[in-house]
Amino acid sequence: MKETALWLRKFVWDLYPNSNELIYDNYNALAFGWSPTDRVGHVFCNIAVGRSTHNVHFGFYWAARSPIQKIVDWRGQSIPVFPRDR
């Protein structure tokens, strides 16, 4: 589990070296994600490791694959999105 989570973390850092890594804890998992800002609500990719299950969740949000520079979320707020760094 540890090796998988750290490998995925390196994988994302290699794709998005200019993003912000946010680390947050909740009652059932330790999670870290990448965002163009310092807000958890703007995270475009995350990894979560379950406390009791030890499952590793990895996912990109659909907006991260979009070539546009901004999207509008369900509240009508504009969220910056950047393409993969090359």
N, CA, C and O atoms as a printed pandas DataFrame, in Angstrom:
     atom_number atom_name residue_name chain_id  residue_number  x_coord  y_coord  z_coord
0              1         N          MET        A               1    0.827   -1.186    0.000
1              2        CA          MET        A               1    0.000    0.000    0.000
2              3         C          MET        A               1    0.873    1.253    0.000
3              4         O          MET        A               1    0.652    2.158   -0.804
4              5         N          LYS        A               2    1.845    1.314    0.876
5              6        CA          LYS        A               2    2.732    2.478    0.963
6              7         C          LYS        A               2    3.459    2.709   -0.365
7              8         O          LYS        A               2    3.527    3.837   -0.854
8              9         N          GLU        A               3    3.997    1.637   -0.942
9             10        CA          GLU        A               3    4.740    1.760   -2.200
10            11         C          GLU        A               3    3.828    2.235   -3.327
11            12         O          GLU        A               3    4.233    3.054   -4.152
12            13         N          THR        A               4    2.608    1.728   -3.364
13            14        CA          THR        A               4    1.652    2.129   -4.403
14            15         C          THR        A               4    1.313    3.609   -4.285
15            16         O          THR        A               4    1.330    4.332   -5.281
16            17         N          ALA        A               5    1.005    4.062   -3.077
17            18        CA          ALA        A               5    0.639    5.469   -2.868
18            19         C          ALA        A               5    1.803    6.396   -3.211
19            20         O          ALA        A               5    1.598    7.439   -3.832
20            21         N          LEU        A               6    3.015    6.031   -2.817
21            22        CA          LEU        A               6    4.177    6.877   -3.117
22            23         C          LEU        A               6    4.515    6.869   -4.604
23            24         O          LEU        A               6    4.947    7.888   -5.142
24            25         N          TRP        A               7    4.325    5.726   -5.280
25            26        CA          TRP        A               7    4.555    5.672   -6.718
26            27         C          TRP        A               7    3.561    6.579   -7.453
27            28         O          TRP        A               7    3.938    7.320   -8.360
28            29         N          LEU        A               8    2.292    6.512   -7.051
29            30        CA          LEU        A               8    1.279    7.374   -7.675
30            31         C          LEU        A               8    1.582    8.849   -7.428
31            32         O          LEU        A               8    1.406    9.682   -8.318
32            33         N          ARG        A               9    2.037    9.170   -6.218
33            34        CA          ARG        A               9    2.392   10.563   -5.890
34            35         C          ARG        A               9    3.498   11.050   -6.826
35            36         O          ARG        A               9    3.401   12.150   -7.371
36            37         N          LYS        A              10    4.537   10.257   -7.018
37            38        CA          LYS        A              10    5.620   10.646   -7.928
38            39         C          LYS        A              10    5.108   10.778   -9.361
39            40         O          LYS        A              10    5.500   11.695  -10.082
40            41         N          PHE        A              11    4.235    9.862   -9.769
41            42        CA          PHE        A              11    3.650    9.904  -11.114
42            43         C          PHE        A              11    2.956   11.249  -11.364
43            44         O          PHE        A              11    3.161   11.867  -12.408
44            45         N          VAL        A              12    2.141   11.699  -10.412
45            46        CA          VAL        A              12    1.425   12.967  -10.579
46            47         C          VAL        A              12    2.394   14.142  -10.536
47            48         O          VAL        A              12    2.261   15.072  -11.331
48            49         N          TRP        A              13    3.357   14.120   -9.634
49            50        CA          TRP        A              13    4.338   15.210   -9.575
50            51         C          TRP        A              13    5.100   15.325  -10.888
51            52         O          TRP        A              13    5.406   16.434  -11.327
52            53         N          ASP        A              14    5.411   14.201  -11.520
53            54        CA          ASP        A              14    6.107   14.243  -12.813
54            55         C          ASP        A              14    5.237   14.891  -13.890
55            56         O          ASP        A              14    5.754   15.579  -14.770
56            57         N          LEU        A              15    3.921   14.678  -13.828
57            58        CA          LEU        A              15    3.008   15.275  -14.808
58            59         C          LEU        A              15    2.739   16.754  -14.536
59            60         O          LEU        A              15    2.633   17.544  -15.474
60            61         N          TYR        A              16    2.628   17.132  -13.273
61            62        CA          TYR        A              16    2.226   18.489  -12.879
62            63         C          TYR        A              16    3.193   19.079  -11.853
63            64         O          TYR        A              16    2.801   19.304  -10.708
64            65         N          PRO        A              17    4.444   19.336  -12.232
65            66        CA          PRO        A              17    5.430   19.814  -11.258
66            67         C          PRO        A              17    5.155   21.219  -10.719
67            68         O          PRO        A              17    5.702   21.590   -9.681
68            69         N          ASN        A              18    4.337   21.993  -11.386
69            70        CA          ASN        A              18    4.074   23.372  -10.951
70            71         C          ASN        A              18    2.788   23.518  -10.148
71            72         O          ASN        A              18    2.364   24.638   -9.862
72            73         N          SER        A              19    2.172   22.420   -9.786
73            74        CA          SER        A              19    0.925   22.485   -9.017
74            75         C          SER        A              19    1.217   22.491   -7.517
75            76         O          SER        A              19    2.357   22.296   -7.097
76            77         N          ASN        A              20    0.191   22.715   -6.728
77            78        CA          ASN        A              20    0.287   22.693   -5.272
78            79         C          ASN        A              20   -0.202   21.348   -4.762
79            80         O          ASN        A              20   -1.269   20.880   -5.159
80            81         N          GLU        A              21    0.569   20.730   -3.891
81            82        CA          GLU        A              21    0.132   19.485   -3.265
82            83         C          GLU        A              21   -0.535   19.836   -1.938
83            84         O          GLU        A              21    0.063   20.496   -1.088
84            85         N          LEU        A              22   -1.762   19.395   -1.771
85            86        CA          LEU        A              22   -2.512   19.633   -0.541
86            87         C          LEU        A              22   -2.687   18.302    0.179
87            88         O          LEU        A              22   -3.086   17.311   -0.432
88            89         N          ILE        A              23   -2.395   18.280    1.451
89            90        CA          ILE        A              23   -2.520   17.065    2.250
90            91         C          ILE        A              23   -3.595   17.314    3.289
91            92         O          ILE        A              23   -3.546   18.301    4.023
92            93         N          TYR        A              24   -4.565   16.418    3.347
93            94        CA          TYR        A              24   -5.658   16.596    4.287
94            95         C          TYR        A              24   -6.064   15.254    4.865
95            96         O          TYR        A              24   -5.878   14.204    4.249
96            97         N          ASP        A              25   -6.616   15.316    6.047
97            98        CA          ASP        A              25   -6.971   14.127    6.807
98            99         C          ASP        A              25   -8.457   14.195    7.130
99           100         O          ASP        A              25   -8.968   15.255    7.492
100          101         N          ASN        A              26   -9.138   13.088    7.003
101          102        CA          ASN        A              26  -10.515   13.034    7.487
102          103         C          ASN        A              26  -10.672   11.793    8.347
103          104         O          ASN        A              26   -9.691   11.102    8.621
104          105         N          TYR        A              27  -11.855   11.510    8.762
105          106        CA          TYR        A              27  -12.056   10.433    9.731
106          107         C          TYR        A              27  -11.748    9.039    9.202
107          108         O          TYR        A              27  -11.528    8.129   10.002
108          109         N          ASN        A              28  -11.724    8.833    7.890
109          110        CA          ASN        A              28  -11.495    7.474    7.406
110          111         C          ASN        A              28  -10.357    7.334    6.397
111          112         O          ASN        A              28  -10.102    6.226    5.923
112          113         N          ALA        A              29   -9.667    8.418    6.054
113          114        CA          ALA        A              29   -8.586    8.311    5.077
114          115         C          ALA        A              29   -7.622    9.490    5.188
115          116         O          ALA        A              29   -7.986   10.584    5.618
116          117         N          LEU        A              30   -6.411    9.230    4.794
117          118        CA          LEU        A              30   -5.439   10.293    4.586
118          119         C          LEU        A              30   -5.433   10.553    3.091
119          120         O          LEU        A              30   -5.299    9.621    2.298
120          121         N          ALA        A              31   -5.577   11.800    2.701
121          122        CA          ALA        A              31   -5.665   12.126    1.280
122          123         C          ALA        A              31   -4.688   13.238    0.929
123          124         O          ALA        A              31   -4.387   14.109    1.746
124          125         N          PHE        A              32   -4.209   13.186   -0.285
125          126        CA          PHE        A              32   -3.431   14.298   -0.807
126          127         C          PHE        A              32   -3.836   14.498   -2.249
127          128         O          PHE        A              32   -4.137   13.549   -2.973
128          129         N          GLY        A              33   -3.837   15.762   -2.648
129          130        CA          GLY        A              33   -4.290   16.094   -3.985
130          131         C          GLY        A              33   -3.507   17.248   -4.550
131          132         O          GLY        A              33   -2.749   17.909   -3.839
132          133         N          TRP        A              34   -3.692   17.490   -5.835
133          134        CA          TRP        A              34   -2.979   18.559   -6.542
134          135         C          TRP        A              34   -3.971   19.571   -7.064
135          136         O          TRP        A              34   -5.034   19.231   -7.584
136          137         N          SER        A              35   -3.589   20.835   -6.909
137          138        CA          SER        A              35   -4.481   21.936   -7.246
138          139         C          SER        A              35   -3.670   23.087   -7.830
139          140         O          SER        A              35   -2.504   23.263   -7.477
140          141         N          PRO        A              36   -4.275   23.873   -8.721
141          142        CA          PRO        A              36   -3.588   25.070   -9.210
142          143         C          PRO        A              36   -3.615   26.194   -8.172
143          144         O          PRO        A              36   -2.917   27.196   -8.324
144          145         N          THR        A              37   -4.420   26.028   -7.119
145          146        CA          THR        A              37   -4.536   27.031   -6.059
146          147         C          THR        A              37   -4.257   26.344   -4.717
147          148         O          THR        A              37   -3.827   25.192   -4.676
148          149         N          ASP        A              38   -4.507   27.064   -3.632
149          150        CA          ASP        A              38   -4.331   26.458   -2.311
150          151         C          ASP        A              38   -5.647   25.958   -1.721
151          152         O          ASP        A              38   -5.720   25.697   -0.520
152          153         N          ARG        A              39   -6.674   25.822   -2.533
153          154        CA          ARG        A              39   -7.994   25.398   -2.065
154          155         C          ARG        A              39   -8.267   23.934   -2.402
155          156         O          ARG        A              39   -8.052   23.489   -3.529
156          157         N          VAL        A              40   -8.743   23.198   -1.402
157          158        CA          VAL        A              40   -9.086   21.787   -1.601
158          159         C          VAL        A              40  -10.170   21.639   -2.662
159          160         O          VAL        A              40  -10.176   20.657   -3.404
160          161         N          GLY        A              41  -11.072   22.588   -2.744
161          162        CA          GLY        A              41  -12.141   22.525   -3.732
162          163         C          GLY        A              41  -11.674   22.618   -5.171
163          164         O          GLY        A              41  -12.452   22.352   -6.088
164          165         N          HIS        A              42  -10.422   22.991   -5.390
165          166        CA          HIS        A              42   -9.875   23.100   -6.739
166          167         C          HIS        A              42   -8.980   21.922   -7.118
167          168         O          HIS        A              42   -8.340   21.944   -8.169
168          169         N          VAL        A              43   -8.930   20.902   -6.274
169          170        CA          VAL        A              43   -8.084   19.730   -6.533
170          171         C          VAL        A              43   -8.537   19.036   -7.812
171          172         O          VAL        A              43   -9.725   18.764   -7.987
172          173         N          PHE        A              44   -7.594   18.750   -8.705
173          174        CA          PHE        A              44   -7.925   18.076   -9.962
174          175         C          PHE        A              44   -7.493   16.613   -9.963
175          176         O          PHE        A              44   -7.876   15.859  -10.857
176          177         N          CYS        A              45   -6.711   16.207   -8.985
177          178        CA          CYS        A              45   -6.281   14.823   -8.870
178          179         C          CYS        A              45   -6.052   14.536   -7.392
179          180         O          CYS        A              45   -5.535   15.386   -6.666
180          181         N          ASN        A              46   -6.430   13.353   -6.945
181          182        CA          ASN        A              46   -6.163   13.029   -5.548
182          183         C          ASN        A              46   -5.855   11.557   -5.359
183          184         O          ASN        A              46   -6.186   10.705   -6.184
184          185         N          ILE        A              47   -5.200   11.296   -4.229
185          186        CA          ILE        A              47   -4.887    9.949   -3.774
186          187         C          ILE        A              47   -5.356    9.882   -2.331
187          188         O          ILE        A              47   -5.043   10.768   -1.536
188          189         N          ALA        A              48   -6.092    8.854   -1.990
189          190        CA          ALA        A              48   -6.552    8.671   -0.613
190          191         C          ALA        A              48   -6.215    7.252   -0.174
191          192         O          ALA        A              48   -6.379    6.296   -0.933
192          193         N          VAL        A              49   -5.745    7.131    1.053
193          194        CA          VAL        A              49   -5.407    5.831    1.621
194          195         C          VAL        A              49   -6.314    5.611    2.815
195          196         O          VAL        A              49   -6.289    6.391    3.767
196          197         N          GLY        A              50   -7.118    4.551    2.775
197          198        CA          GLY        A              50   -8.062    4.258    3.844
198          199         C          GLY        A              50   -7.367    3.839    5.129
199          200         O          GLY        A              50   -6.397    3.082    5.106
200          201         N          ARG        A              51   -7.872    4.339    6.248
201          202        CA          ARG        A              51   -7.280    4.007    7.551
202          203         C          ARG        A              51   -7.459    2.542    7.911
203          204         O          ARG        A              51   -6.493    1.863    8.260
204          205         N          SER        A              52   -8.673    2.060    7.830
205          206        CA          SER        A              52   -8.929    0.676    8.247
206          207         C          SER        A              52   -8.885   -0.298    7.069
207          208         O          SER        A              52   -8.457   -1.440    7.235
208          209         N          THR        A              53   -9.320    0.134    5.889
209          210        CA          THR        A              53   -9.347   -0.761    4.732
210          211         C          THR        A              53   -7.994   -0.858    4.044
211          212         O          THR        A              53   -7.683   -1.865    3.408
212          213         N          HIS        A              54   -7.188    0.196    4.173
213          214        CA          HIS        A              54   -5.879    0.286    3.515
214          215         C          HIS        A              54   -6.004    0.262    1.994
215          216         O          HIS        A              54   -5.047   -0.056    1.288
216          217         N          ASN        A              55   -7.186    0.600    1.498
217          218        CA          ASN        A              55   -7.382    0.747    0.061
218          219         C          ASN        A              55   -6.729    2.036   -0.402
219          220         O          ASN        A              55   -6.644    3.005    0.352
220          221         N          VAL        A              56   -6.267    2.045   -1.648
221          222        CA          VAL        A              56   -5.693    3.251   -2.247
222          223         C          VAL        A              56   -6.632    3.710   -3.354
223          224         O          VAL        A              56   -6.886    2.978   -4.310
224          225         N          HIS        A              57   -7.143    4.925   -3.216
225          226        CA          HIS        A              57   -8.005    5.516   -4.241
226          227         C          HIS        A              57   -7.170    6.526   -5.010
227          228         O          HIS        A              57   -6.461    7.337   -4.415
228          229         N          PHE        A              58   -7.256    6.473   -6.336
229          230        CA          PHE        A              58   -6.516    7.406   -7.186
230          231         C          PHE        A              58   -7.462    7.883   -8.267
231          232         O          PHE        A              58   -8.138    7.073   -8.901
232          233         N          GLY        A              59   -7.522    9.183   -8.486
233          234        CA          GLY        A              59   -8.414    9.677   -9.521
234          235         C          GLY        A              59   -8.099   11.075   -9.995
235          236         O          GLY        A              59   -7.632   11.927   -9.240
236          237         N          PHE        A              60   -8.371   11.287  -11.276
237          238        CA          PHE        A              60   -8.322   12.618  -11.875
238          239         C          PHE        A              60   -9.761   13.072  -12.061
239          240         O          PHE        A              60  -10.631   12.262  -12.382
240          241         N          TYR        A              61  -10.015   14.340  -11.865
241          242        CA          TYR        A              61  -11.325   14.896  -12.153
242          243         C          TYR        A              61  -11.372   15.287  -13.622
243          244         O          TYR        A              61  -10.348   15.669  -14.187
244          245         N          TRP        A              62  -12.517   15.203  -14.240
245          246        CA          TRP        A              62  -12.677   15.415  -15.685
246          247         C          TRP        A              62  -12.089   16.726  -16.157
247          248         O          TRP        A              62  -11.596   16.795  -17.282
248          249         N          ALA        A              63  -12.119   17.746  -15.362
249          250        CA          ALA        A              63  -11.635   19.065  -15.795
250          251         C          ALA        A              63  -10.140   19.063  -16.051
251          252         O          ALA        A              63   -9.660   19.867  -16.849
252          253         N          ALA        A              64   -9.397   18.198  -15.409
253          254        CA          ALA        A              64   -7.948   18.161  -15.599
254          255         C          ALA        A              64   -7.576   17.734  -17.004
255          256         O          ALA        A              64   -6.479   18.036  -17.472
256          257         N          ARG        A              65   -8.469   17.038  -17.681
257          258        CA          ARG        A              65   -8.182   16.582  -19.037
258          259         C          ARG        A              65   -8.647   17.569  -20.093
259          260         O          ARG        A              65   -8.435   17.357  -21.287
260          261         N          SER        A              66   -9.272   18.630  -19.661
261          262        CA          SER        A              66   -9.798   19.612  -20.594
262          263         C          SER        A              66   -8.697   20.583  -21.026
263          264         O          SER        A              66   -7.902   21.014  -20.191
264          265         N          PRO        A              67   -8.635   20.935  -22.307
265          266        CA          PRO        A              67   -7.617   21.889  -22.750
266          267         C          PRO        A              67   -7.949   23.341  -22.398
267          268         O          PRO        A              67   -7.119   24.228  -22.597
268          269         N          ILE        A              68   -9.142   23.589  -21.881
269          270        CA          ILE        A              68   -9.511   24.959  -21.550
270          271         C          ILE        A              68   -8.783   25.415  -20.294
271          272         O          ILE        A              68   -8.328   24.592  -19.500
272          273         N          GLN        A              69   -8.676   26.707  -20.121
273          274        CA          GLN        A              69   -7.944   27.246  -18.991
274          275         C          GLN        A              69   -8.823   27.496  -17.771
275          276         O          GLN        A              69   -8.307   27.629  -16.661
276          277         N          LYS        A              70  -10.125   27.562  -17.953
277          278        CA          LYS        A              70  -11.027   27.743  -16.817
278          279         C          LYS        A              70  -12.298   26.941  -17.058
279          280         O          LYS        A              70  -12.740   26.764  -18.193
280          281         N          ILE        A              71  -12.869   26.462  -15.963
281          282        CA          ILE        A              71  -14.162   25.801  -16.040
282          283         C          ILE        A              71  -15.085   26.467  -15.035
283          284         O          ILE        A              71  -14.636   27.235  -14.184
284          285         N          VAL        A              72  -16.350   26.179  -15.129
285          286        CA          VAL        A              72  -17.316   26.719  -14.179
286          287         C          VAL        A              72  -17.878   25.550  -13.386
287          288         O          VAL        A              72  -18.384   24.586  -13.960
288          289         N          ASP        A              73  -17.787   25.642  -12.053
289          290        CA          ASP        A              73  -18.283   24.546  -11.225
290          291         C          ASP        A              73  -19.791   24.661  -11.028
291          292         O          ASP        A              73  -20.432   25.567  -11.561
292          293         N          TRP        A              74  -20.341   23.740  -10.262
293          294        CA          TRP        A              74  -21.789   23.668  -10.080
294          295         C          TRP        A              74  -22.358   24.892   -9.382
295          296         O          TRP        A              74  -23.565   25.119   -9.459
296          297         N          ARG        A              75  -21.537   25.696   -8.701
297          298        CA          ARG        A              75  -22.009   26.922   -8.054
298          299         C          ARG        A              75  -21.901   28.128   -8.969
299          300         O          ARG        A              75  -22.283   29.235   -8.592
300          301         N          GLY        A              76  -21.378   27.914  -10.172
301          302        CA          GLY        A              76  -21.212   29.020  -11.105
302          303         C          GLY        A              76  -19.902   29.755  -10.920
303          304         O          GLY        A              76  -19.700   30.809  -11.523
304          305         N          GLN        A              77  -19.002   29.224  -10.096
305          306        CA          GLN        A              77  -17.711   29.856   -9.872
306          307         C          GLN        A              77  -16.698   29.353  -10.893
307          308         O          GLN        A              77  -16.713   28.184  -11.279
308          309         N          SER        A              78  -15.835   30.235  -11.314
309          310        CA          SER        A              78  -14.802   29.884  -12.274
310          311         C          SER        A              78  -13.622   29.246  -11.546
311          312         O          SER        A              78  -13.134   29.780  -10.550
312          313         N          ILE        A              79  -13.170   28.104  -12.049
313          314        CA          ILE        A              79  -12.042   27.385  -11.451
314          315         C          ILE        A              79  -10.946   27.294  -12.512
315          316         O          ILE        A              79  -11.202   26.839  -13.627
316          317         N          PRO        A              80   -9.731   27.721  -12.175
317          318        CA          PRO        A              80   -8.642   27.600  -13.153
318          319         C          PRO        A              80   -8.227   26.145  -13.339
319          320         O          PRO        A              80   -8.156   25.381  -12.376
320          321         N          VAL        A              81   -7.958   25.778  -14.568
321          322        CA          VAL        A              81   -7.506   24.430  -14.905
322          323         C          VAL        A              81   -6.344   24.588  -15.858
323          324         O          VAL        A              81   -6.403   25.401  -16.781
324          325         N          PHE        A              82   -5.294   23.827  -15.648
325          326        CA          PHE        A              82   -4.160   23.944  -16.549
326          327         C          PHE        A              82   -3.852   22.590  -17.173
327          328         O          PHE        A              82   -4.038   21.557  -16.530
328          329         N          PRO        A              83   -3.385   22.582  -18.415
329          330        CA          PRO        A              83   -3.060   21.329  -19.065
330          331         C          PRO        A              83   -1.776   20.750  -18.492
331          332         O          PRO        A              83   -1.040   21.420  -17.768
332          333         N          ARG        A              84   -1.532   19.524  -18.821
333          334        CA          ARG        A              84   -0.321   18.833  -18.354
334          335         C          ARG        A              84    0.926   19.614  -18.732
335          336         O          ARG        A              84    1.056   20.059  -19.872
336          337         N          ASP        A              85    1.851   19.787  -17.783
337          338        CA          ASP        A              85    3.126   20.434  -18.068
338          339         C          ASP        A              85    3.950   19.498  -18.950
339          340         O          ASP        A              85    4.016   18.292  -18.713
340          341         N          ARG        A              86    4.565   20.071  -19.951
341          342        CA          ARG        A              86    5.376   19.235  -20.861
342          343         C          ARG        A              86    6.823   19.592  -20.757
343          344         O          ARG        A              86    7.656   19.000  -21.443
